Amino acid sequence: MKRDRFHRRQLVTAMAAALMSVAANQALGAAFALQEQNASGLGHAYAGGAAAAEDVSTIFYNPAGLVRLASMQIVVAGNLICPSAKFSNSASLPARFQTLGGTGGDAGSCDVVPNLYIGIPFTDKWSFGLGVNVPFGLKTEYDSSWLGRFQAIESKLETININPVLSWEPTKELTVGGGVSWQRVKATLTNNVNWSALFAGGQTGTGGVAGLVLNGTITPAAGAALIGSAAGLESGANVTGNDSAWGWNVGVLWQATPQTRIGAAYRSNIKYTVSGSVNFSNPSPSQLGPLPAQLQPIGVLVANGVNAALSNGDVTLDVKMPETANVSIFHQFDNKWDLMADLQYTGWSSIQQLQVVRSTGVVLSTTPENFRNTWRVSAGANYRYSDNWTLRGGVAFDQSPVNDTDRTPRLPDNDRTWLAIGAQYKISPAWAVDLAYAYIWVKNSSINQNQGNTDAYGLINGSYKNNVNIVGLQVTYTAK
């Protein structure tokens, strides 16, 4: 018997290693903070997450619930998240010396967010668990010629979180748990740079054409000819970087009555210094329009100065991912119905700006965000239709950290309302499958952004119409 148990655990360990590898390689997200850490909870809009402890995915929501599971359990889940973000132009203005461009198409796209959890009780009072998931993610991408291309084209944030936990039952009514999180983040930010404005205005420190006119080197007419020769030229900028850091999570679960559980959980913030590089694709001096022969050397000189200022190099970006805290209640009314509710706080004010800094200390770009702390409230229900089938439903209201003044095209977010449904089918005492769907209405959001009140970036003025569709699938194995 001991040998059989040993071989079974070897097999489970091998499966877990393979699944963690898959999860790590597919760590993609379609939103900044992801609730979608399982598919069973999606069916009731993640209501009662810190108190439900329905399966081993409680590792993420409240590790105190893990010790309630009497047998080893594995959960493998994935959520297909499909956001849509469509911009409608009202009164946008082109960047200086540039054409306006289009509305960018749909900036959203579909991605799969995977989750893996393993829980192993090693006494009747203690359990060990391991979670691999994607707590944060962002992906927006516009057409490269759109009117906001000097502020954003692609924004992509990928994370992976590895979270071992311990859960302990000091009394029959009370369980506690906690763990550490190792997180890896990878970021990509792209946009175009108004090369023409830099060539004309001397913002690079080279003096530019305007500087040559001011110091009397060339006449205003020659300056106008030089500026005209560069009209419409753009650089492409691509910032990429990555980092890893540590955090932690704790929770407590109280069985207030035989039918009612109350849970509370906290997940710490995590500080990153994302290190990477910036790469520019700059126009060459040969791309300047026709010039009189006497002005060609001056045009080449200024163009080379602009390209020197827009040089490739190492950069860093400091960001602190927010802390979260949850209070939840789970109540079993009878052998058919469960009701649950959750209140979640997220400390988004940890992000006030995104500043990319060169290794020399020169600030490459600064984007004010001024995120505000937010609340999420949800309520849901389970209905046990039969021994094999459980039906789920839930609603939620989720505040956005983005304010109307500082909304940017990288994250054109607003408050959200969730409606979710789901079902679980128990194939056998060991195997269960969950399928769930949620639709999220995102409040229409206005934008009036020129990134620093300069005409070099153009003005994005209009509104966004956003929504999100999510489909979740989960397979749960419980050892018997």
Buried (B, 14 or more C-beta within 10 A) or exposed (E): EEEEEEEEEEEBEEBBEEBBEBBBEBBBBBBBBBBBBBBBBBBBBBBBBBBBBBBBBBBBBBBBBBBBBEBBBBBBBBBBBBBBBBBEBEEBBBBBBBEBBBBBEBBBBBBBBBBBBBBBBEEEEBBBBBBBBBBBBBBBBBBBBBBBBBBBBBBBBBBBBBBBBBBBBEEEEEBBBBBEBBBBBBBBBBBBBBBBBBBBBBBBEBBBBBBBBBEEEBEEEBBBBBBBBBBBBBBBBBBBBBBBBEBBBBBBBBBEEEEBBBBBBBBBEBBBEBEBBBBBEBBEBEEBEEBEEEBBEBBBEBBBBBBEBBEEEEBBBBBBBBBBBBBBBBBBEEEEEBBBBBBBBBBBBBBEEBBBBBEEEEEBBEBBBBBBBBEBBBBBBBEBEEEEEBBBBBBBBBBBBBEEEBBBBBBBBBBBBBBBBBBBEBEEEEEBBBBBBBEBBBEEBBBBBBBEEBBBBBBBBBBBBBBBBBBBBBBBBBBE
